Amino acid sequence: MAPVKNNIYQKTLRAFSLIESVVALVLILLVFFISIHFFVSVKQSGFSMQRMNAAGALDDYIQNSLSRQDFSIQKEVINNWAVSREASPDTREPALLQVRFTVYKKDSLAAPLLTRVLLVRSPAPSEPPAHALP
């Protein structure tokens, strides 16, 4: 049998090796936290971009409804966003309509992402709606 050397791994650790290890650990943690911060900010900006796109689609839908003076209850898809409008008479002023415009989340059509409420003058009953004119 060959003799076993017990003192192979019993070398003393020099102080500068320990300091280098601590500095390396601190640098690794610093890079890790910076990358996590970058990832979180990218994820948040993606959500705000989604919200801005939804707001743009909702603004287009509102402008289209206002130009046609069409405030009937309706759901449509505009720029890949599900949007709807609902009109009800205003409780304080009967000559006004309270129109609720809503854009829904893409992953859940039942959950609204943005909602805007406008008060518009209701068209007189003798006037035909603008979209019904020849």
Residue frames as a rotation matrix with the C-alpha (Angstrom) as fourth column:
MET 1
0.570 0.821 0.000 0.00
0.821 -0.570 0.000 0.00
0.000 0.000 -1.000 0.00
ALA 2
-0.224 -0.633 0.741 1.15
0.592 -0.693 -0.413 3.47
0.775 0.346 0.529 -0.85
PRO 3
-0.562 0.003 -0.827 1.47
0.767 -0.372 -0.523 5.97
-0.309 -0.928 0.207 1.94
VAL 4
0.373 0.785 0.494 -1.26
0.842 -0.510 0.176 8.64
0.390 0.350 -0.851 1.98
LYS 5
-0.790 -0.597 0.139 -0.18
0.509 -0.765 -0.394 12.24
0.342 -0.241 0.908 2.23
ASN 6
0.081 0.862 -0.500 -2.53
0.994 -0.106 -0.022 14.03
-0.072 -0.495 -0.866 4.61
ASN 7
-0.064 -0.172 -0.983 -1.07
0.437 -0.890 0.127 17.49
-0.897 -0.422 0.132 4.26
ILE 8
-0.580 -0.135 0.803 -1.86
0.814 -0.133 0.565 18.09
0.030 0.982 0.187 0.52
TYR 9
0.065 0.757 0.651 -4.87
0.586 -0.556 0.589 20.31
0.808 0.343 -0.480 1.21
GLN 10
0.624 0.154 -0.766 -3.63
0.770 -0.288 0.569 21.90
-0.133 -0.945 -0.299 4.37
LYS 11
-0.461 -0.737 0.493 -2.05
0.783 -0.599 -0.164 24.95
0.416 0.311 0.854 2.81
THR 12
-0.328 0.314 -0.891 -2.58
0.593 -0.666 -0.454 28.28
-0.735 -0.677 0.032 4.43
LEU 13
0.388 0.562 0.730 -4.80
0.910 -0.359 -0.207 30.72
0.146 0.745 -0.651 2.59
ARG 14
-0.723 -0.691 -0.008 -3.11
0.688 -0.719 -0.099 34.00
0.063 -0.078 0.995 1.89
ALA 15
-0.303 0.610 -0.732 -4.93
0.416 -0.607 -0.677 37.20
-0.857 -0.510 -0.070 2.82
PHE 16
-0.612 0.092 -0.785 -4.96
-0.598 -0.704 0.384 38.69
-0.517 0.704 0.486 -0.66
SER 17
-0.917 0.345 -0.201 -6.75
0.107 0.698 0.708 35.57
0.384 0.628 -0.677 -1.99
LEU 18
-0.402 0.792 -0.459 -9.52
0.873 0.181 -0.453 36.10
-0.276 -0.583 -0.764 0.54
ILE 19
-0.300 0.248 -0.921 -9.81
-0.041 -0.968 -0.247 39.78
-0.953 -0.037 0.301 -0.39
GLU 20
-0.870 -0.033 -0.492 -9.93
-0.488 -0.078 0.869 38.88
-0.067 0.996 0.052 -4.09
SER 21
-0.772 0.619 -0.142 -12.71
0.574 0.776 0.261 36.38
0.272 0.120 -0.955 -3.39
VAL 22
-0.201 0.707 -0.678 -14.78
0.689 -0.390 -0.610 38.95
-0.696 -0.590 -0.409 -1.50
VAL 23
-0.472 -0.020 -0.881 -14.28
-0.418 -0.875 0.244 41.56
-0.776 0.484 0.405 -4.24
ALA 24
-0.960 0.130 -0.248 -15.30
-0.168 0.442 0.881 39.02
0.224 0.887 -0.403 -6.89
LEU 25
-0.532 0.807 -0.258 -18.42
0.846 0.495 -0.198 38.13
-0.032 -0.323 -0.946 -4.90
VAL 26
-0.175 0.440 -0.880 -19.35
0.272 -0.838 -0.473 41.80
-0.946 -0.322 0.027 -4.53
LEU 27
-0.707 -0.129 -0.695 -18.86
-0.571 -0.476 0.669 42.37
-0.417 0.870 0.263 -8.27
ILE 28
-0.903 0.419 -0.094 -21.00
0.288 0.753 0.591 39.33
0.318 0.507 -0.801 -9.13
LEU 29
-0.267 0.836 -0.480 -23.78
0.874 0.000 -0.487 40.56
-0.407 -0.549 -0.730 -6.83
LEU 30
-0.341 0.091 -0.935 -23.54
-0.122 -0.991 -0.052 44.06
-0.932 0.097 0.350 -8.27
VAL 31
-0.902 0.001 -0.432 -23.87
-0.431 0.040 0.901 42.76
0.018 0.999 -0.036 -11.84
PHE 32
-0.724 0.674 -0.150 -26.77
0.664 0.739 0.115 40.54
0.188 -0.016 -0.982 -10.75
PHE 33
-0.143 0.705 -0.695 -28.70
0.670 -0.448 -0.592 43.42
-0.729 -0.550 -0.408 -9.16
ILE 34
-0.531 -0.072 -0.844 -28.05
-0.445 -0.824 0.350 45.73
-0.721 0.562 0.406 -12.12
SER 35
-0.953 0.189 -0.238 -29.35
-0.125 0.468 0.875 43.08
0.276 0.863 -0.422 -14.52
ILE 36
-0.465 0.834 -0.298 -32.45
0.880 0.397 -0.262 42.53
-0.101 -0.384 -0.918 -12.34
HIS 37
-0.202 0.357 -0.912 -33.09
0.186 -0.900 -0.394 46.29
-0.962 -0.249 0.115 -12.31
PHE 38
-0.780 -0.135 -0.611 -32.71
-0.543 -0.339 0.769 46.40
-0.311 0.931 0.191 -16.10
PHE 39
-0.878 0.469 -0.092 -35.10
0.367 0.786 0.497 43.45
0.305 0.403 -0.863 -16.53
VAL 40
-0.258 0.812 -0.523 -37.75
0.827 -0.095 -0.555 45.04
-0.500 -0.575 -0.647 -14.30
SER 41
-0.301 0.132 -0.944 -37.54
-0.209 -0.975 -0.070 48.37
-0.930 0.176 0.322 -16.12
VAL 42
-0.930 -0.014 -0.367 -37.88
-0.365 0.154 0.918 46.64
0.044 0.988 -0.149 -19.50
LYS 43
-0.667 0.733 -0.138 -40.93
0.729 0.679 0.085 44.73
0.156 -0.044 -0.987 -18.29
GLN 44
-0.126 0.631 -0.765 -42.54
0.565 -0.589 -0.578 47.93
-0.816 -0.505 -0.283 -16.98
SER 45
-0.559 -0.093 -0.824 -41.86
-0.481 -0.773 0.414 49.82
-0.675 0.628 0.388 -20.19
GLY 46
-0.964 0.259 -0.059 -43.49
0.115 0.605 0.788 47.01
0.240 0.752 -0.613 -22.16
PHE 47
-0.307 0.895 -0.324 -46.63
0.927 0.205 -0.315 47.40
-0.215 -0.397 -0.892 -20.08
SER 48
-0.103 0.268 -0.958 -46.64
0.124 -0.952 -0.279 51.17
-0.987 -0.147 0.065 -20.55
MET 49
-0.874 -0.191 -0.447 -46.19
-0.412 -0.199 0.889 50.73
-0.259 0.961 0.095 -24.32
GLN 50
-0.745 0.667 0.009 -49.15
0.622 0.690 0.370 48.36
0.241 0.282 -0.929 -24.31
ARG 51
-0.075 0.722 -0.688 -51.16
0.774 -0.393 -0.497 50.92
-0.629 -0.570 -0.529 -22.39
MET 52
-0.434 -0.150 -0.889 -50.16
-0.279 -0.915 0.290 53.68
-0.857 0.374 0.355 -24.85
ASN 53
-0.988 0.098 -0.117 -51.20
-0.078 0.334 0.939 51.54
0.131 0.937 -0.322 -27.82
ALA 54
-0.422 0.885 -0.198 -54.54
0.906 0.419 -0.056 50.84
0.034 -0.203 -0.979 -26.14
ALA 55
-0.087 0.360 -0.929 -55.03
0.389 -0.846 -0.364 54.55
-0.917 -0.393 -0.067 -25.46
GLY 56
-0.781 -0.245 -0.574 -54.32
-0.397 -0.516 0.759 55.33
-0.482 0.821 0.306 -29.12
ALA 57
-0.852 0.523 -0.005 -56.89
0.372 0.613 0.697 52.78
0.368 0.592 -0.717 -30.28
LEU 58
-0.165 0.817 -0.553 -59.41
0.931 -0.056 -0.361 54.17
-0.326 -0.574 -0.751 -27.80
ASP 59
-0.353 -0.017 -0.936 -58.79
-0.012 -1.000 0.023 57.75
-0.936 0.019 0.352 -28.98
ASP 60
-0.972 0.010 -0.234 -59.34
-0.234 0.006 0.972 56.67
0.011 1.000 -0.003 -32.59
TYR 61
-0.588 0.793 -0.156 -62.58
0.749 0.607 0.266 54.97
0.306 0.040 -0.951 -31.59
ILE 62
-0.112 0.523 -0.845 -63.78
0.683 -0.577 -0.448 58.04
-0.722 -0.627 -0.293 -29.66
GLN 63
-0.619 -0.173 -0.766 -62.98
-0.304 -0.846 0.437 60.39
-0.724 0.503 0.472 -32.55
ASN 64
-0.953 0.292 -0.075 -64.76
0.059 0.424 0.904 58.10
0.296 0.857 -0.421 -34.99
SER 65
-0.328 0.873 -0.362 -67.85
0.944 0.319 -0.088 57.95
0.038 -0.370 -0.928 -32.75
LEU 66
-0.170 0.230 -0.958 -67.89
0.384 -0.880 -0.280 61.72
-0.907 -0.416 0.061 -32.21
SER 67
-0.841 -0.181 -0.509 -67.56
-0.347 -0.542 0.765 62.48
-0.414 0.821 0.393 -35.91
ARG 68
-0.794 0.582 -0.174 -70.43
0.170 0.489 0.856 60.14
0.583 0.650 -0.487 -36.80
GLN 69
-0.488 0.591 0.643 -72.49
-0.857 -0.463 -0.225 61.11
0.165 -0.661 0.732 -33.72
ASP 70
0.272 0.493 -0.826 -73.06
-0.287 0.861 0.419 57.38
0.919 0.123 0.376 -33.16
PHE 71
-0.521 -0.419 0.743 -73.33
-0.804 -0.052 -0.593 56.50
0.287 -0.907 -0.310 -29.49
SER 72
0.607 0.752 -0.256 -75.21
-0.639 0.654 0.405 53.21
0.472 -0.082 0.878 -29.65
ILE 73
0.396 -0.437 0.807 -74.09
-0.616 0.526 0.587 50.28
-0.681 -0.730 -0.060 -27.54
GLN 74
0.903 -0.154 -0.401 -71.52
-0.298 0.447 -0.843 48.48
0.309 0.881 0.358 -29.59
LYS 75
0.428 -0.839 0.336 -68.37
-0.138 0.307 0.942 46.36
-0.893 -0.450 0.015 -29.36
GLU 76
0.946 -0.213 -0.245 -65.74
-0.249 0.004 -0.968 46.47
0.207 0.977 -0.049 -32.08
VAL 77
0.461 -0.886 0.040 -62.14
0.683 0.383 0.622 45.50
-0.567 -0.260 0.782 -32.69
ILE 78
0.969 -0.223 0.106 -59.87
-0.118 -0.794 -0.596 48.42
0.217 0.565 -0.796 -33.61
ASN 79
0.207 -0.978 0.005 -56.12
-0.756 -0.163 -0.634 47.91
0.621 0.128 -0.773 -34.15
ASN 80
-0.239 -0.219 -0.946 -56.36
0.143 0.956 -0.257 44.45
0.961 -0.196 -0.197 -32.52
TRP 81
-0.999 0.017 0.052 -57.99
-0.054 -0.200 -0.978 45.93
-0.007 -0.980 0.201 -29.40
ALA 82
-0.291 0.951 -0.100 -61.53
0.828 0.303 0.472 45.11
0.479 0.054 -0.876 -28.30
VAL 83
-1.000 0.019 0.005 -63.35
-0.019 -0.906 -0.424 48.39
-0.004 -0.424 0.906 -27.61
SER 84
-0.279 0.960 -0.025 -66.91
0.917 0.274 0.291 49.15
0.286 0.058 -0.956 -26.63
ARG 85
-0.923 0.122 0.366 -69.18
-0.199 -0.963 -0.182 52.07
0.330 -0.241 0.913 -25.95
GLU 86
-0.317 0.856 -0.409 -72.28
0.929 0.368 0.050 52.37
0.193 -0.364 -0.911 -23.83
ALA 87
-0.783 0.134 0.607 -74.54
-0.072 -0.989 0.126 55.40
0.618 0.055 0.785 -23.69
SER 88
-0.190 0.767 -0.614 -76.98
0.971 0.239 -0.001 56.35
0.146 -0.596 -0.790 -20.98
PRO 89
0.419 0.376 0.826 -78.84
0.310 -0.915 0.259 59.60
0.853 0.148 -0.500 -20.27
ASP 90
-0.709 -0.686 0.164 -77.17
0.146 -0.371 -0.917 61.89
0.690 -0.627 0.363 -17.80
THR 91
-0.209 0.647 -0.733 -78.93
0.955 0.295 -0.013 61.99
0.208 -0.703 -0.680 -14.43
ARG 92
-0.369 0.014 -0.930 -78.53
0.539 -0.811 -0.226 65.76
-0.757 -0.584 0.292 -13.97
GLU 93
-0.349 0.185 -0.919 -79.15
-0.627 -0.775 0.082 67.01
-0.697 0.604 0.386 -17.50
PRO 94
0.290 0.548 0.784 -81.55
0.145 0.785 -0.602 65.11
-0.946 0.288 0.148 -19.79
ALA 95
0.912 0.045 -0.408 -80.16
-0.369 -0.343 -0.864 66.78
-0.179 0.938 -0.296 -22.95
LEU 96
-0.007 -0.989 -0.147 -76.79
-0.997 0.018 -0.072 65.11
0.074 0.146 -0.987 -22.36
LEU 97
0.882 0.135 -0.451 -75.67
-0.155 0.988 -0.008 61.54
0.444 0.077 0.893 -22.87
GLN 98
0.303 -0.810 0.501 -73.04
-0.809 0.058 0.584 59.92
-0.503 -0.583 -0.638 -20.70
VAL 99
0.841 -0.078 -0.536 -70.99
-0.358 0.664 -0.657 57.74
0.407 0.744 0.530 -23.04
ARG 100
0.470 -0.675 0.568 -68.55
-0.520 0.309 0.797 55.22
-0.714 -0.670 -0.206 -21.57
PHE 101
0.655 -0.398 -0.643 -65.75
-0.561 0.313 -0.766 54.13
0.506 0.863 -0.018 -23.93
THR 102
0.545 -0.432 0.718 -63.77
-0.533 0.482 0.695 51.08
-0.647 -0.762 0.033 -22.81
VAL 103
0.238 -0.542 -0.806 -60.81
-0.734 0.443 -0.515 49.17
0.636 0.714 -0.292 -24.22
TYR 104
0.912 0.218 0.348 -60.29
-0.393 0.710 0.584 45.64
-0.120 -0.669 0.733 -22.90
LYS 105
-0.032 -0.947 0.321 -57.17
-0.705 0.249 0.664 43.65
-0.708 -0.205 -0.675 -22.11
LYS 106
-0.097 -0.069 -0.993 -56.04
-0.932 0.355 0.067 41.35
0.348 0.932 -0.098 -24.89
ASP 107
-0.862 -0.326 -0.388 -55.71
-0.208 0.926 -0.315 38.30
0.462 -0.191 -0.866 -22.67
SER 108
-0.646 0.705 -0.291 -59.03
0.696 0.388 -0.604 38.78
-0.313 -0.593 -0.742 -20.87
LEU 109
-0.655 0.411 0.635 -61.88
0.357 -0.572 0.739 40.41
0.666 0.710 0.228 -22.77
ALA 110
0.403 0.859 -0.317 -63.92
0.709 -0.073 0.702 40.82
0.580 -0.507 -0.638 -19.59
ALA 111
0.238 -0.402 -0.884 -61.32
0.826 -0.395 0.402 42.97
-0.511 -0.826 0.238 -17.82
PRO 112
0.931 0.116 0.347 -61.17
0.298 -0.788 -0.538 46.63
0.211 0.604 -0.768 -18.93
LEU 113
-0.051 -0.996 -0.077 -57.75
0.990 -0.040 -0.137 48.15
0.133 -0.083 0.988 -19.44
LEU 114
-0.969 -0.192 -0.156 -58.80
0.208 -0.974 -0.093 51.80
-0.134 -0.122 0.983 -19.98
THR 115
-0.008 0.994 0.109 -62.14
1.000 0.009 -0.002 53.55
-0.003 0.109 -0.994 -19.60
ARG 116
-0.983 -0.177 -0.046 -63.10
0.176 -0.984 0.022 57.08
-0.049 0.014 0.999 -20.57
VAL 117
-0.069 0.992 -0.102 -66.45
0.936 0.029 -0.351 58.73
-0.345 -0.120 -0.931 -19.90
LEU 118
-0.964 -0.190 0.184 -67.65
0.252 -0.868 0.427 61.66
0.078 0.458 0.886 -22.00
LEU 119
-0.102 0.941 -0.322 -70.72
0.432 -0.250 -0.866 63.87
-0.896 -0.228 -0.381 -21.78
VAL 120
-0.959 -0.147 0.240 -72.11
0.275 -0.309 0.910 64.63
-0.060 0.939 0.337 -25.23
ARG 121
-0.479 0.829 -0.288 -75.18
-0.695 -0.559 -0.453 66.50
-0.536 -0.017 0.844 -26.38
SER 122
-0.412 0.404 0.817 -77.81
0.414 0.882 -0.227 64.01
-0.812 0.245 -0.530 -27.43
PRO 123
-0.987 0.066 0.147 -79.03
0.113 -0.369 0.922 64.47
0.115 0.927 0.357 -31.01
ALA 124
-0.484 0.874 -0.037 -82.51
-0.746 -0.434 -0.504 65.95
-0.457 -0.216 0.863 -31.36
PRO 125
-0.271 0.411 0.870 -85.15
0.162 0.911 -0.380 63.30
-0.949 0.038 -0.314 -32.16
SER 126
0.756 0.612 -0.231 -86.15
-0.097 -0.244 -0.965 65.08
-0.647 0.752 -0.126 -35.39
GLU 127
0.237 -0.761 -0.604 -82.60
-0.964 -0.260 -0.050 64.92
-0.119 0.594 -0.795 -36.76
PRO 128
0.965 -0.018 -0.263 -81.55
-0.041 0.975 -0.216 61.66
0.260 0.219 0.940 -38.37
PRO 129
0.569 -0.822 0.009 -78.19
0.178 0.134 0.975 60.37
-0.803 -0.553 0.223 -37.20
ALA 130
0.234 -0.558 -0.796 -75.24
-0.766 -0.610 0.202 61.52
-0.598 0.563 -0.570 -39.27
HIS 131
-0.761 -0.600 0.248 -74.36
-0.344 0.696 0.630 58.02
-0.550 0.394 -0.736 -40.47
ALA 132
-0.202 0.772 0.602 -77.92
0.593 0.586 -0.552 57.48
-0.779 0.245 -0.577 -41.81
LEU 133
0.334 0.297 -0.895 -77.77
-0.416 -0.805 -0.422 60.40
-0.846 0.513 -0.145 -44.26
PRO 134
0.861 0.020 0.508 -77.49
0.395 0.602 -0.693 59.43
-0.320 0.798 0.511 -47.96
